[in-house]
Amino acid sequence: MLFKVLGIAHFAVATPKFQPMMEAFEKAFGSKLEDTEDVPEQKVRTAFTHIGGVPFEFLEPLSNDSPITKFLEKRGSGIHHVAIRVDNILNAIADLKTKGFIFIDEAPRDGAHGMKTAFLHPKSFHGILVELVE
């Protein structure tokens, strides 16, 4: 492998508005809102928390043409993707392409917290959207 997997970066949950969902998670599990950030390039607002030490990202659409809006129209609120942290996203993309994996993003783009991200097509993982994060 040309890259190293460093762990789970986060589980992402799509929601029309993150505040009611955050309130439910806080009430049930004591998790606190840690950070919010608009990511205009991806047309989303993100909110982060940890639940039992596991990072969660709540995704709220910033516009009607946001990929999250489309997801919500098809499926409603729910798990949107799992993000895998890698040590070198360019090497990961190159390596996975040679293994036949299909990418939505041919090159890394800017994500929350200044991270570089790239999404693999759900067809590559039998319906699960996977994001690489560096």
C-alpha positions, 0 to 999 in steps of 0.5 A: 500500500502506498498510504497508511490508514490512521483510523476513523476520522468521523461518521457523518450524519445528514440532517436538515438542521443540526441543532435539533439532532445535537440537542437529542444527542446531548440529552441522550448521551451528554455529548456537547457541540464542539465546533461548527464550520461552513464549507462553501466548496461543499455547500454544507455547514458542519457541526462536530461532537464526540459520542463515547470518544467517536467523532461525529460530523453533522451535515446541514445543507447551505443551499438547495443544490447542496449534495446534502439536500439531494441526500435528504430528499432521497433518504431523509436524515441519517448516516451519510458517510464514513470518513477514513483518515489517511497519512497521504491522500494523493498516494491513497487516491493513486493506490485505490485507483490502481485497485479499481476503486471509483472516485467522485473526486479525482483530486483532493478538495478542501473540507472542514478544519482545513483538511484535504478530502476525497470521496469514493463512489458508493458503488466501490463499497456496495452502497456506502459513501466513503471519504478519505481525509488527510 
